[in-house]
Amino acid sequence: MTPSLPELAAKISRPYDLIFIDADKISYPNYLSLILSHSTASTSIRLLKPGGIIVADNILRRGLVADASDANPWSLSSKQAGERAWRQEDVDALDRFNKELVGNERLETFLLPLFDGLGLGRLKD
């Protein structure tokens, strides 16, 4: 059985340099929250070291911002063309994740818009 992030944080002897997220998209915001909450100066064992990198795969939708609303012209044209869409829950979770990644003052972020995108965040503290 694979340990959960809190269980993993309690068992490691040193924090990680890099954490790669490539799992169920709907949980990306939860993974980010757990990584950050288990990587503070007040936690006895950090999950991610200061200066460590979080890499999240597939944060875009075919190279476009994960926004399924009609306000996104690319999403609207995809719908009109009858393209297979991602599950709405996944797109909404990726949108939340992207906003939380970029908006978190503890992270310096970078988006690599190749294919379905890579999001990178460097933990500053």
C-alpha positions as CSV (number, residue, x, y, z in Angstrom):
1,M,0.0,0.0,0.0
2,T,1.3,3.4,-1.0
3,P,1.6,5.8,2.0
4,S,-0.3,9.1,2.0
5,L,1.6,12.4,1.9
6,P,1.2,13.0,5.7
7,E,2.4,9.4,6.4
8,L,5.3,9.9,4.0
9,A,6.3,13.2,5.6
10,A,6.4,11.5,9.0
11,K,8.6,8.7,7.8
12,I,11.3,10.4,5.8
13,S,14.7,11.4,7.3
14,R,15.4,14.3,5.0
15,P,13.1,16.5,2.9
16,Y,12.9,16.0,-0.8
17,D,14.6,18.2,-3.4
18,L,11.8,17.7,-6.0
19,I,8.2,16.4,-5.8
20,F,6.6,15.4,-9.1
21,I,2.8,15.4,-9.3
22,D,1.2,13.3,-12.0
23,A,-1.9,11.7,-10.6
24,D,-5.6,12.2,-10.6
25,K,-6.1,15.8,-11.7
26,I,-9.0,16.4,-9.3
27,S,-6.6,16.0,-6.4
28,Y,-3.9,18.4,-7.6
29,P,-5.1,21.3,-5.3
30,N,-5.1,18.9,-2.3
31,Y,-1.6,17.6,-3.1
32,L,-0.3,21.2,-3.3
33,S,-1.9,22.1,0.0
34,L,-0.5,19.0,1.7
35,I,3.0,19.5,0.3
36,L,3.0,23.1,1.5
37,S,1.5,22.4,4.9
38,H,4.1,19.6,5.5
39,S,7.0,21.9,4.4
40,T,7.1,24.7,7.0
41,A,9.7,25.7,9.5
42,S,7.2,24.6,12.2
43,T,6.9,21.0,11.0
44,S,9.3,18.6,12.6
45,I,10.2,16.9,9.3
46,R,9.7,18.8,6.1
47,L,8.4,17.1,3.0
48,L,10.0,19.6,0.6
49,K,13.2,21.4,1.5
50,P,13.6,25.2,1.1
51,G,14.5,25.8,-2.5
52,G,12.9,22.5,-3.4
53,I,10.8,22.2,-6.6
54,I,7.3,21.0,-7.2
55,V,6.6,19.9,-10.7
56,A,3.1,19.2,-11.8
57,D,2.3,17.5,-15.1
58,N,-0.7,18.1,-17.4
59,I,-1.7,21.5,-16.0
60,L,-2.9,22.7,-19.4
61,R,-5.4,21.3,-21.8
62,R,-3.7,20.6,-25.1
63,G,-1.4,23.5,-24.5
64,L,-4.2,25.8,-23.6
65,V,-5.2,27.2,-20.2
66,A,-7.5,24.7,-18.4
67,D,-10.6,26.8,-18.5
68,A,-13.7,25.1,-19.8
69,S,-15.9,28.2,-19.7
70,D,-17.2,29.9,-22.8
71,A,-15.1,33.0,-21.8
72,N,-12.1,31.0,-23.1
73,P,-12.3,31.3,-26.9
74,W,-10.2,28.1,-27.3
75,S,-12.6,26.1,-25.1
76,L,-15.6,27.4,-27.0
77,S,-14.1,26.6,-30.4
78,S,-13.2,23.1,-29.2
79,K,-16.8,22.5,-28.1
80,Q,-18.1,23.8,-31.4
81,A,-15.7,21.5,-33.3
82,G,-17.0,18.5,-31.2
83,E,-13.6,17.7,-29.7
84,R,-13.5,15.3,-26.8
85,A,-13.4,17.4,-23.7
86,W,-11.8,16.6,-20.4
87,R,-14.1,15.9,-17.4
88,Q,-15.3,19.2,-16.1
89,E,-14.2,18.3,-12.6
90,D,-10.6,17.8,-13.8
91,V,-10.6,21.1,-15.7
92,D,-12.0,23.0,-12.6
93,A,-9.4,21.3,-10.3
94,L,-6.5,22.2,-12.7
95,D,-7.8,25.8,-12.8
96,R,-7.8,26.0,-9.0
97,F,-4.4,24.3,-8.8
98,N,-2.9,26.8,-11.3
99,K,-4.3,29.8,-9.4
100,E,-3.1,28.5,-6.1
101,L,0.3,27.7,-7.4
102,V,0.8,31.1,-8.9
103,G,-0.9,33.0,-6.1
104,N,1.0,31.4,-3.2
105,E,3.6,33.8,-1.9
106,R,5.8,30.9,-0.7
107,L,6.4,29.8,-4.3
108,E,8.2,31.2,-7.3
109,T,6.5,29.7,-10.3
110,F,7.1,29.0,-13.9
111,L,4.8,27.4,-16.6
112,L,6.3,25.4,-19.3
113,P,3.6,25.3,-22.0
114,L,4.8,22.2,-23.9
115,F,2.1,19.6,-24.8
116,D,-0.2,19.5,-21.8
117,G,2.0,21.8,-19.7
118,L,4.3,21.5,-16.8
119,G,3.9,23.8,-13.8
120,L,6.9,24.4,-11.6
121,G,7.1,26.0,-8.2
122,R,10.2,26.6,-6.1
123,L,9.6,26.8,-2.4
124,K,11.2,30.0,-1.2
125,D,11.2,29.3,2.6
